[in-house]
């Protein structure tokens, strides 16, 4: 396994984010289309500061990214592991590398948003010492969202 730190124009990153969107649409299949699409503008790849792609040999199997949120905080975005590679702790490895880079880049806090119905993600983040916080902008009015944060020391 190896992790490439790149930008959001990386073709493997783009492919994985499309796979992520399909996965999220499956999780939210019971939600009306307008509910699912209201998040699209919050996931613009051009906004990403850095992107991470996890490889198994030459196959891109996971991704994550972050974007600057405030002077000391980044927002974690687009964390995903392909279906056949789940349950092996790879998202934790990817998140650890992302956090290390965030700290190296001079930031001290991470925030993120995920869907309340995405129980696997919520559990993974909480198990990685993220704590639930009030929804932050632009998610303040999103009742189906849960926001979390982690301070880096």
N, C-alpha and C positions, 0 to 999 in steps of 0.2 A: 504494500500500500504506500502511496505517496500523495502528498498534497501540493498542488500548484497554487500559489498566490498570484492572482492575475487581476484583470478588470472585467467589467460586465460585457465587454465585446467578445470575450472568449466564446467560441462556438460550442464547446462542451458545456459551459455554464448556461448558455442560452437554451440548449436542448434540455438540460436538466430542469431549468425553471419552467419550461413548457410541460414537462412530465409532472412537476410539482403542481402546476395549475390543474392538470387533469385529475390528479389525485385529490386535490382539495375540492374540486367539483363533485367528485364521487362521495366524499365525506359529507358535503353539503347538498346532496341531491334532493333532499326534502325541502330545501329553502327555495323561495322564488328566485328566478333569474336576476331580478334587480337587486336582491340582497347579495348574491354572489358577485355581481359585477361592480358593486359600489367600492370594492377594495382595489380594483384594477389600477386606478391612478396612484395608489400608495405603493405600488410595486414596480414602478418604472425602473428599468435596469439602468438607464442613463444616470439615475440619482445615486447609484452605488459607488462608494468610495473604493472598496476593494472587494474582490470576489475570490472564493476558494473553491477549488475543484478537487475532489478525492478520486484517486484512480486505483483500480485493481489491475496491475500491470498496465496495459494501455487503454483500459475501458474506464470511462468516466462514470462513477457510480454514486456520487454525492456532491452536494454543493452547499455553500453558505455565503453570506455577504454581510457587509455593514455599510451604513452611510452615516455621515456626521449629523448629529441631532442638535447639540449645543457645543459650546467650546470645550466641555469636558466629557460629553456623553455621545455615544453612538447608538444607533438603532440597528439591531440584528435583524437581518432579512433573509428570506429565501433558503432556509435550512431544510435540506431534503436528502434522503437516502433512497436509492432505487429499491423497488419492492423485493427483489431477490436477495438483497444484502441487508435487510432489516433484521433487528434482533441480535446483532453482533456487537453492539456498543460503538458502532462507527460514527453515529451522530455526536456522541460524547467526545470522541477523538477530534472530530471536525470542529466542534464548539471550543474545545480546549485550545486548538491552534488559532482559531479566530480571536479568542480572548487574549492570548499571548501577543498577537499582532496589534490588537487594540491598545494594550498596555504599552507596547514598544512605540506606538504612534503617539503616545502622550495623553491618551484618554483614561479616565478613571471610573467610568460608569457605563453600563450597557442597559438598554431598555429594549423591549420587544412586545409585539402583539401577536396573538394567535386566537383562533376561534375557540370558544368554550366547548364546542362539540369535538374538538381535536384533543381528546383526552390523552392520547399517547404523547403528543408534544408537550402538553401541560405537565404531565408526570415527569417527562425527561428533563424539562427545564427546572422544575422544583427539585428534582433529584440532583441537579447540578448547582444548587444553592441560589437559584433565582427566587425572588419573593414577589408575591402578588402586590400590585400597586393600583392606585386609581388609574383609570384609562387616561392616557395623555393624548394631546392633539396629534393627529386628526381623528383619533378613535374615541373621543370623549362621549359622543352620542351613540356609539355603536354598542347596543346591548348584548350582542352575540360575541363580543370581543372580550378577551381577558388580557391584561397587560402585566408584565413582570419586569423586574430589574435585578441587577447585580452590581455591587460595588467591587472594584478591583483594588487590592491592597498591595 
